[in-house]
């Protein structure tokens, strides 16, 4: 093969920061011999007159002022359906760029042909959820799937989930990173896993009945769907005393929301010390990262990726400071990215982890996810800019609210905005007091007054399309629809 095997995870966790940096620099030099195989980067370096061979260390990325890759560079549209393909490493287009390889060698070597096919031929694909545009395809080769498998192995090692547990995967069945990372994690660790496909495939009640019968010890899924599932379990008196671990991904999980999920689990019989962990990942990164403890950061894999944190001007921030998370592929084939701006805001933690002692870097769990509500992450309501991710965090953590949905509409002919907040309350909540407290909290945080409508849990579930949609309809913006109708 044209590559070295990944570093042992046990060894990597003990490696000093200096050795980790040396390893990343070596991996980057290898990738800089491969990035020219992606037509986008071949053209980018040519236009900016930056020789690939001049990038020898991670710090050179900033020194050489290599332009950042943005979502707009890769998003596929009807007019430009080929944009995502420009990020695929394709040796057929330029064989001479491969290290220590000539066309003559390839012509005479059947084994080399087979190795190239195994390393570079795309055989698997994931898509972004694509709320504001067409979904972006991210291609995997056999080489990449081994990395996905290894990432799954590392995740379970960090979580200390033993291989004799029974896992139920309730992520929706789709060509989506979260679902397949879970499949590979259970398979690689020799763990029994039931991959249900979520409510729209198996149905929530059947999933719960199966969980009860099989005495599932670990639940893995989207936070909102897991909460939805546990709410039904409480109504149906499903016994979940066997559950010891919950692993959440795909959405942000505020501390208050985590606590509400833990309380629901305990009401369904789970032990008080049930562990709830969260993960971080994005489709373009091709693998996911996890916590080792409920309070820890997300442990990174420095032999697979390089993470930068930058300010609004694109400059690196000081250690521990928040900024935009920027990702570079260090050991992938298929689709690969160089200085990809995720849009997510976070910070890096370095030094030994206070919970497990690993010396690998970690991303602080307090991440503002741009991918949670892509099309309306920051929206203007009644003249005020409102961070809808912050809205979701506040409402999901509210003690009175079982579930909620926001619909943004045009109120009248004067084009005024209206925020309609539909909420389902806990059965024992005083309706008038709860409405007053929800209104007070909303206005206090966001300086916008919503119209609060109380609805039943059943009605809200239908509106959210929990059982049918890949991601629930949590925040719906109908303002442009109303304009078109007029």
N, C-alpha and C positions, 0 to 999 in steps of 0.2 A: 504493500500500500504506500501512498505518497504522504502519509502522516504518521505521527507518533501516537500511541495510545494515551488516553486521559490519565492524569495524575491520580494516584490512589487518594480517595477522599479522606481516609484516616490520616494519611501523611499530610495532605493539603491543609487540614484543619490545624495542624501543629506547626506549619511552616511560618517562618518569620515574615514580617511585612516586606523586608528587603528581598527575600527569596521569592515571595509572591510577585513582587514587581518585576524581578528578573524573568520569571516564568511568563508573565503577561507580555513583556517586551519581546520575548522569543516567539510567542504565539502571534503577536501583532506582525512581526517581520514575515512570518509564514503567510499570514492572511494578505499582506500587502503584495505578495507574489500572485495571489489568487483574485483579489478585487478587480484587476483589469479584465477578468473574464466576465464581469457584469458590465453590460454596455453603458449603463448609467454612469458608473464610476470611471470607466475608461474615458468617456467624453468629458466628465467633470474635471478630471485631473489634466486632461489635454487642454481644455479651455483656460484653466487657471495656471497652466504651465507649472504643475507640481509633479516632479518625478516620484513615482511610487517608491523607488529604492531609497529616497531620502527620509522616509518615515521608518525610523528604527526603534523608537521608544514611544510609549503612550503620551509623553509630554510633547512629542513632536506634532501630534494632531492639532494642538492649539497653536504651537509656535509657527507651523506652516499655514495656519489659518484655513484649514480644510473646511469648506462650507458644510453647514449642518444639513442633514437630510430631514425633510419635514413630511407630514402626512400629505400635504398637497403634491409633493413630488411623486408619491406612490399611489395615491388614490385613483382607482379605476373609474372612468366615466364612460358614458355611451360614445362620446366623441373620441376618447383615447383609451380603448379597452386594453391596449398593450403596455401601459405604463408599468404595471407591477412586474412584467416579464423582464424588464430592463435591470432588475436587481437579482436575477438568477445567475449564478456562476455557471457558465456554459463553455466548457473547453473545446467544443466542436467549432466554435467561432474563431478561436485563436490558440491553437495547440502550442505554438512556439512560446507562449507566455508561461506555460507550466514549467516549474523548476526541474532542471536536469532531464528534460524530455525533448526529443526531436521527432519530427514526423517520420523519419526513417526508423527510429526505434519502435514507434507505435505500429508501423506497417509490418515489421517482422515479429512483433511480440504479441501473441494471442493472450498471454497472461496479463500483460499490461493493459490490453483492451478491456479485459474482464475487470481489472482493478479500477480502471477509469469509470466503467459503467456502474460498478458498485458504489463508488465514491460520489459521482456527480449526477447520475440519472435520477430525476425526481420520481418518486413512487407514492407520495402521500401529500395531502394538502390540508391546511387549516384556513379558515376565513375569519376576518374580523366581522363583527355583528353588523356593521355598515348601516347605521341609522340615518346618517346625513348624506350618504352617497352609496355607490355600489360597493359591495364587500371587497376587501383586498385579499387576494390569495397569497399564502405564504407556503412555499414548496419545501418538502423534506426529501432527502435522499436516504438510502439505507444507512449511510454514515450518520445523518442527523437523527434518525430514529434510535440509534444506539445512544446518542446523547440524551434523547428524551427518556430513554430507559434508565440511564445512569442518573439523571436528575430525579426521577421517581425513587430510585434506590436511596439517594442522598436525603430526600425529603423524609422518608420513613425512618431513616437512621436518626435524623435530627429530632423527629417527633417521638422517637422511642416507642413506636407502635409495634408490639410483638407480632410475629408472623402466624400466630395461632388465633388471631382475632378474625371475626367475620365482618366484612366491610360492605356497606350498601351505598352505592354511588347514585345520587339523585340529580346529577347534572343532566341537562337536556341532551338527548342523543343528537349530535351534530358534528360536522367537521370543524370542531372548535377545541382550542388548546385545553381548557379545563377538563372536558370529558376524557380526552385521550391521555392527558397526563395522569389522570387517576387510573385509567386502564393499565398503562405501562407501570405505574408505581406499584399496584397490587401484583401484577404478573411478575415483575422483576424481584419482588420481595417474597414470592411464594405465599401470598396472602389470598385467602378466599374472598372474591369480590363479586357481588351481584350488581351489574351495571344496568340499572332500570331504564335509563333514558328519560327519567323525570315524569311529571304528571301527564304530559301530552302523549307519552308512549305507553306507560303502564297504568296510569291513573293513580291518584294520591291514596285513595282508600285501599287499593290492592297493595301498594307499596307498604303502607302501614301494617296491613295484615301480615304481609311477608316478613317485615322487620320483627314483628312480635313472635311469629312462629320460628324464625331462624335465630332469634335472640341476637340480633345484630349488635356488635359492640362499638362500631364506628360508623358515623354518617358523614358523607362528603358531598357538598353541594353549594348552590348559590345561597347566600344568607337569607334573602327574602323568601325563597322557596322552602328552605329548611324551617323558617319561622312559620310559614303557611302550613307546612306539613305537621309541625308540632301542635299548632292550634287545632287542627282537625283531630289529631290524636287525643287531645284533651277532651274534646267534645264527644268522641267515640269511645273514650275510656280504654285506649290502647296502652298496654303494659310495655314500657320502655326501660325497665329496670336494668337491662343488660348493657345499655349504652354507656361507654366510658370515654369516648373521644368524638369530637365533632371538628371537621376540617372544612373551613369556608373559603370560597374563592369567587372571583368574578365581579365583586362589588366591595365597596368600602364597608367596614364594620365598626361604627362608633362604639366606645365603651358601654354606653347605656343600652345599645341594641344587643351587644354581647350578653349583658346581664339579663335582659328580657328573655333571650333564648335559653340561658342557663336556668332561669326560674321556670320556664315552660317545661324544660326537660325534667326538672325535679318534681313538678306537679304530675308528670307522667311516670314517676317512679325511679328516674335516674338518680345515682348517688350525688351527694352535695359536692363532691370533689371532681365531678365530670370536667374534662379538659376541653376547652374551646379554642382552637388555633385558627389563625387566618393565613392566607397565602397572597402573594403578589405575582402578577404576570401580565403580559400583554402579547398579543398574537405575534407581533414582529420579533419578540425576544425568543420565541420558539420553545422555551421551557418555563417552568414556574419556580418560585422560591418560597420558602416557608419559615415560620417561626420555630424555635426550639422550645419556647416557653410562651405563655399567654402575654407576657410583657416584653418579649425580646423583639429585636428587629428581624428583617427577612435576610437569612443567610445567603450570600451570593456565592457563585462558583467562579473564582478568578481565572480558572483555566478555560472557561467557556465564554466569558464576556468581560468587557471593560465598561465601567459606569463612570460618567462625569456628572457633576452637579454644577449648573451654570446660572448666572443671574440674567436679568432681562436683556442685557447688552451682549450676552454670549460669553462673558468672562467667567472663569472658575471662581467659585465661592470658597471661603475659608472652611477648614474642617469643621463638620458639625452644623454648618449653616444650611438653611433651606434654599432650594432653587429648583430649576427644571431638571428632571432626570434625563440624561442623554446616554444612549446605548450603542455599543459597538460589538459586532460579532467577532469572537476570537477563535472559534473552532467549529464553524458550520460550513456546510456546502448548500446546495439548493439556493434558496433566497437568503441573502446576507446583507447586513446593513452597517454603514459606517457613520458614526456620529448622528444617530437617529434621535430626534427630539420627540420624546414620548408625549409631551404636554402635561405629564404628571409632575406634581410638586412634592419634593421630599428632601431628605438629608441623609448623609452617610455616617455610619458609626464604625470606628476602627478600634483596634486593640482587642484583647481577649473578651469574648462574650461573658457578661457577668453570670449567665445562667448555665452555659455548657462548657465555657472555656475555649471554644474554637477561636482561632485568630483570623479567620476569614472576615472580610468586611461585610457589613449589614446595612440594609436600608431601613431607616427609622419607620416604624409601622404607621406613624401619623402622616399618611400620604393623601393629598388631594387628588382624586382620580379624575382625569379629564374624560376617561372612557365610560364613566358611569352614566352621564347624561350628555352625550356628545353634542347634539345639535343645539342645546340650550343651556350649556354649562353656566355661562354668565349671560343673563338676559335682562333687558330693561323693562321694568314693570312700573307703571305710573311715574315715569321719570327717574326711577331709582335702579341702579345696577344691582342685581341680586345673584349671589352665588347659589345655584340650585343644588350643588352638592352639599353645601352647608345646610340648606333647607331640609334635604333628605336626612342628614345626620340628626338634626334637632327633632324632627317629627318621629323618626324611628326610635329615638331614645325616650320620648315622652311617656311618662308613667300611666297616663290615662288612655293612651291610644293603642288599640289592638292592630289596626291597619289604617292606611290612608291613601289618598290619591289627590293630586292637584291638577286642575284643568285651567289653563289660561285662555281667556276669551275676551272679545271686544264687547264692552258693556252696552254701548248705545251708538247713536248716529254721530256723536262727537268723537268717536274713535278712542274712548277711554278704556283702559285695561281693567279686567276683573279677574281676581284670583279666587277660584272656587275650590275650597279645601273640603273634601269629603272624608269623614273619619268614622270608623267603627270603634266604639268605646268598650272598655271592660264592663262586664255585666254589673259589677257592684259600684261603678262610678256614678256619682251624682251628675246628671247631664248638664244642668245649668252651671254648676261649679267647674266641671271639666271644660266646657266651652269657653268660659271666662279665662281659665288658666291657659288654655291652648292659644287663645287670641292674644292674651297678654305676652306670652312667650314669643309668639310669632312677630308681633309688632316690635317688641323690645329688641329682637335680634336683627330684623330685616326692614323695619320702618315702613312696612306695607301692611295694610289691613285686608285680610282675606274674608270672603263670605264662607262661613263654616256651615256645612250641611252634615247632619248625622244620618248615617245609613247603617244597615245591618251588615254583619260580616259576610253573609252569603251574597248580598248584592255587590259589595265591594270586590269580592273575589271574582265575580263575573266581569266586572269592569276592568280589573287588572289583568284578566286573561292568564291567570297563573297556570291553568291546566293546558293551555294551548300555545302560548307564545314562548319564544326562546328567552326573551327578557320581558318582564311584566311591564304594563303601561302605567308606570308610576307617576310620571309627569307628562301631561299631554298639552301641547301648544296648538290651540285652534285659532289663533289670531289671524294667521295668513289665510286660513280656510274661510273665515268669516269675511275677510276683505274681498276674496274672489267671488263669494256669493253675492255681495253687494254690487 
